[in-house]
Amino acid sequence: MSHEADSPSQPAETNPAADTEPQESFGDILRDFERSHKSAGGARQLEGTIISVSGDQVFLDIGLKIEGVLPRSAFAGNAADPVAGAKVPVSVRGRNAEGYYQLSRFQVSQPRDWTALEEAFAKKLAVAGTVTGVVKGGLTIDVGVRAFMPASRSGTRDAAEMEKLVGTEITCRITKLDVTSEDVVVDRRVVLEEQSRLEAQGRLAALRAGDTTTGTVRTLTSYGAFIDIGGMEGLLHISDIAWGHVSKPEDFLAVGQEVRVRILKIDAETNKIGLGLKQLEPEPWEKAPAKYAVGQRIQGTVTRLADFGAFVEIEPGVEGLIHVSEMSWGKKVRHPGDVVKPGDRVDAIILDIKPQERRISLGLKQTLSDPWSAVRDRFPVGSTIEGPVTKLMKFGAFVELVDGIEGMVHISEITADRRINHPQEVLRAGQRVKAQVLAIDGERRQIKLSMKQLVPTSLDEYLAEHKNGDVVSGRVVALGPQATVELGEGIRVPCRASASGGDRTDSAKRASAGEASLSSLTSLLAARWKGSAPVPSASPEPLQVGQVRSFRIVKLDAAARQIEVETP
């Protein structure tokens, strides 16, 4: 290119004959183009006219014999609004493989002198330059003057790529300008990043939530997969990979795999894109109400455990919950892990369905027979059971009758020998004991037991050794409408004969009688009140408190544990 053509003072040549010459060279065309588009700063900005819009490119007439192209992402709305004939300011970046001019909507200047360089530097404009060579640490660039570009700011990955830039035209930005020392430093990488960012913004603006697109799996993480969709990355969260339970994304996806995804959300401020894969399939819950009913028996796989229960996958995308209270009829389940584990296949009964909340309540114990339904037949009141002590509480001890059924022995029913403050004074966990069933509450699922009822007492022995009509010895302990007679230690019975006769006034007789009564009582107690002691007196004198004499058994009911006597 001649200096005359480059000089601003040189008038543009006009030669009508040249316009019609068929062999006009490309150099002549470019020279005319530069002359007609000069500005004070040597700007290379020009106006293009949209000719057509293809799938991903926009073709423009830029006044040359060859058209220029812009990516659709360079336009707002992904070139949905521009139509043929619309004017667009562009800059030439180079030529593509098909021979078309690569255009940019960047304002790119072509400095001619130091003044133009200073203006581009002050306004942070992109400038066009030609790579002239590779030097230590970077490249030399011709931007009207000789400039240096560090290798780290060249936008290349290695030395081989830097070599390929020699002789090509690039777009860069001046980052240092010292006119005095003629020191100029330029940066290509910042321009490439800005162009990439603007193109990404254009592509992002063209996306709409709900659109379906194709992407490539770039990376897999524990929480999902990153998908490349046209140069932008979107996150496919693990919860949006499949309707069923997903433990690991790699079970469904592989790096490099092409997938169709749905755009779920777009955050314009952070440029984050949320993607979904399962949303391309019908949601299982849409058919669940018609497929499942309360009382239905189902099979499923335990997917995860929580403190309150276990989640069971009935089918991909449909989960039910087995609450801990629905896992066992008998024993109290403190954690679901005591009964089931993730991966277990279980049978369950549907207890409740709430389609709007996408919740199904399941029961595990309902698939088994309720052991409490036969408790009254297996352990009737009054029967004797034997089992291990499962736990000790301050108020009593729990004894296992059979698996899943426990009874409780209250602290007052453990022993009759002495009063205890805690069951652990007598019992220990795991000890096998015998107990008598006192009561059964089926609704509350409670069984009351007694251990002391199985220990023979003096009354039991007395009932076993006597019968109606026996004459026995006893001591009068109380008088009233009906006297009370003590036949042995702790054995007090009513006497049908009413107390008669007044108090004896003779103190000597009373003392003598008292001494005789005490002496006789001691003797009788030593013989365990079995009726073998001699009758102390046959006198029909009235009954008196402390008096020891003979009585006849008139009623003895072993089942009711009752005895009545009368004076002979």
Summary of the structure (lengths in Angstrom):
residues: 568
radius of gyration: 53.1
end to end distance: 155.5
largest distance: 173.8
contacts: 1628
relative contact order: 0.05
helix: 23%
strand: 38%
